Amino acid sequence: MENVCYVVDGSDCSILLYQEHPEKYRGNILCDVCREKSWFVKGFATEKYLRAPCFAAHHAEGCNNKIILIPDDDGDASPGPLSVINIDLDKQRKQVIDVVVSQSKSRKDSNWGVVRRYSNVGDYPENKSLRQILTKLTREADFSESDKQIKMVADGGRVVLEGGLAEHLVSQSEILNVPLGEPKIFWGRINNVNRKNGALWLNCGNYKKEPSILIEDDELEEQLVEDFRLKDVDELQGADFIVVGVAFRAGNGKPYIKFGFTKYISFRKYRLE
């Protein structure tokens, strides 16, 4: 898209206007056809490829402005309708945020923790990664309300979360309704990325009002880029996210989420057509 709608007054926003006033328009633009949230995509040039800057959005059905969702091959870890989801965070692997993209194996020591083997496979009948839960949430409208139980462990078997899945899952629109400072599984969509006072904010929309994921640690940001093989944190714009973290509230009432390690977060990314 080359033009979008500015939600504050309904005026048109062009690529040139956005580039001149990014703070004004960031998180406040919609597709001018279907009115879905939009974000700005930087242009770039290589020897073989040129992409002009543009706007993107997850468009409503039938909208003429479209992007493509890469087919997702995140299959179930085990077949059959099982009642308990067990997640071992230390068994997560580095991964790109796009789906169906081949990865080269890294010879470096992993930041994702020690891989443990279990003698009794039955103890972990449905060991779904965060990425697989996110896939379920984006594919199945009622998955967040399922009666499944969840047990999430890390750091040598320490229990991070345990109980009903529906009790621990929190969508971005419900963050203000959960107790602050308690570990939960938050999920939603990153609309835009912003940096302020040295901190990185992954915003769900208007960065002054709507929920964000806050990353204040430079090392954590570096690990995020490395572990998800990002060329730039701007690649997270338009990505679905799931994160195990705690919610806080800024002085102006804005909710935000903090997490400790990259193994506690995952993404699924949409590509431009």
N, C-alpha and C positions, 0 to 999 in steps of 0.2 A: 504494500500500500504506500502511496505517496502523500495521502492526506488523511487526517483523523479528526475526531471531534473533541474539543476541549470541554470537559464536563462542567467547569465552573460557570461558563456563560453560553455554552453551545456554539461557540465560534469554531471556524476551521483552523486546524494547525497543520502547517506544511513542514516538510523536512527541514527547510531553511529556518523556519521559526523555532522549531525544537532545538536545533543546533545552537541558535543564538540565546535561547532562554531555557536550558534543560531543567533548572531548578523549578521553574514555573510549571512546566508541563509534565515532569516525571511523575508517574502514578495517577495522572489526571486526564488521560486520553482514552478514547473509545473508538472502535471501528465505526466509520461513518455510515455503515449500512445496517449491521446487526446490533450495534451498541455493546459489543463485548469488550472487556478491558484490552487495551493494546499496550505495546511497548516499542521503544526505538531500537533498531538494529544498526550497528555501525557498519560502514562500508570498508572494504579492504581490497588490496590489489597484490597479485603475485605475478610471476613471469607468464603463467598460463591461465590465470583466472582473474576476473574483475567483478566485484559485487558492489553495486551502488548502495548507499544507505537507504533504509526503508523502515516502514512500520510493520509490525506483525501482531497477530491476535489469535486466540482460540475461538474461531468463528462459530456462530450458531448454524444449525442445519439449514442448508439452502442459501447461505450467504455467498455472494459472488467473489468475495475476497477470501482466499483459502490458503491454508498451509496443510502439509501432510504429516500425519502421525506415522512414524516408522512402525511397521508391524512388530509387535512385542512377542518375543519368544520366551518370556519368563514363565516356564511351566511349573506345575506343582512339584514339590520335592518328593511327594509320594502320592500314589493314587488313592481314590476312595474318599468318602465323606468322613473326616476325622474330627473329633471334638476338641482336641487340645493342640494349640500351636506352640511349639517350643523353639526358641531362638537363642542360639549361642552367638553372642556378638563377636567373640574372639575367633569365630570361624568365617567371618566376613572376608571378602576379598576386594582388592582394588578393582575399580571398574570405571568405564566411561559412562557418562550420563545418557548418551544415545544408546538405543537398543540395537541388537544385531550388528555389532561392530567388533571385528576381531581385535584381540589384544595380544601384545607380546609379553612374555613372562619376564618379570623383573628379577634380577639377581641380588638386589639390595635387600637388607633386612627390613621386614615389614613393620609398619606402625600399627598393624591391626591386631596385634596380640598373638599369643601362642595357640597353635592349632592343636586341639585335644581330640583323642580318639576314645570312643566309648565301647566297652565290651558288650553292653546290652543295647542293641539298636532300638528295642522297644521303649527305652526311656525317652527317646526323642523321635516319636512316630511321624511328626510333621514339622521338620526343622526348617521353617520358612525364614528366609532372610527378610530384612526390612524392605528390600526392593520388591520382593514377591507380594508382601502385604500391600505396598503402594500400588502395584499392578492390579490387585484385587479391588482396591478402593476405587480406582479410576475406571474399572470395567463393570463393577457390580454396584448398583446404587444402594442396595440394602446390606452390603457386606459389613459396614460399620455398626450395624444393629444386630449382627449375628450373635448366637448364644455360645459361641466358641470361648474356650478358656485359653489364656496365654501365660507362658512362663518364659521370662527373658533373663538370661544369665550372662555374666562377664567376669573377667579377672579371677580365674581359678574357681569358678562356680558360684560367685556372689550373685544373689538374686536381685535384679534391678527392678523388675515388675512381675507381678503374679496376680491372677484373678480373671474376671470376665473381660473379654476383649473390648466390649462396648463401654465398659467402665473406664478404660484407659485411653481409648481413642478420642482425640479432640480435633475437630476440623477448625480451620482458621477463623471461621465465623463465630465459633463458640469459645474462643480463648478467654474472653472477658468473664465467662461464666464458671470457670474452674478455679479452685483454690490456688493462690500464688505460691510458688516455691516447691510444689510437689511434682515429682517425676511423672510425666505423661507422654503419650505418643501423639505428637502433633502432626497434622498433615494438611496440605493445601497446595497453592501454586505461587511461585515467585513471579511477580510482574516486572520488577525493576531492581536494579542494584545501585546502591549509593554509598559513598564514603564521606564520613563527617568526623572531624576531630580525631583522625587516625583510625577510627573504627569502621568496619564493614557492615553495612545493613543490607540484608536480603529482604526486600519489601514485598508484601502481598498486594500492595496498591499504593495509595497516598502515604508517603513515608512519615507524615506528621500525625496521621490518625489511625491508619489500618495496621494490622499486625506485621511484625518483622522478625527475622532471625538476626541476632546481634553477634558479631564475631569481633572481639576486642584484642585477641591474642594474635600477634603476627605469625607465630609458629603454627597455630591452628589454621590460619588462612593458607599458609604455605603448604601444609599437609593436605588441605582440601583441594588445592590446585593439583598437587601431585597425585593423590589417591584417586581422584576422579578424572585425571588426565585432561585437565582444562588448559586451553591456551590462554584464557583470560576469564576472570570471574563474571564478566558480562555474558558468557555462555550460559549462565544459570537463569537468565531472563527467559520467562516462558516455561520453565521446568516445573513439573510437579515435585513436591518434596515430602519426605516423612522423616521425623527427627524425634529422638528420645531426649527430652530436655525438661527444663522447668520454665514456667511463665513468670514474668515480672510486669510491672506497670510503671511507666514513666510519670513524671510529675503532671503532665498534661492529660493523663489517663490512657495514653497509647500503650497497648500490650506488646511485649516482645519476648522472644524465647532465647535462652542460652543453653548451649550443650558443651560437653567437655572434650570429646574425641571424634574423629571422623567416622569411626565405626558406629557411632550413634545416629548417623544421618545417611540418607540415600536420595537419589533423584531419578526422574525419568524426563527425557528431553524431547520436545517436538522440534522438527526441522522445517525450515522454510521450503516451499515448493520452488 
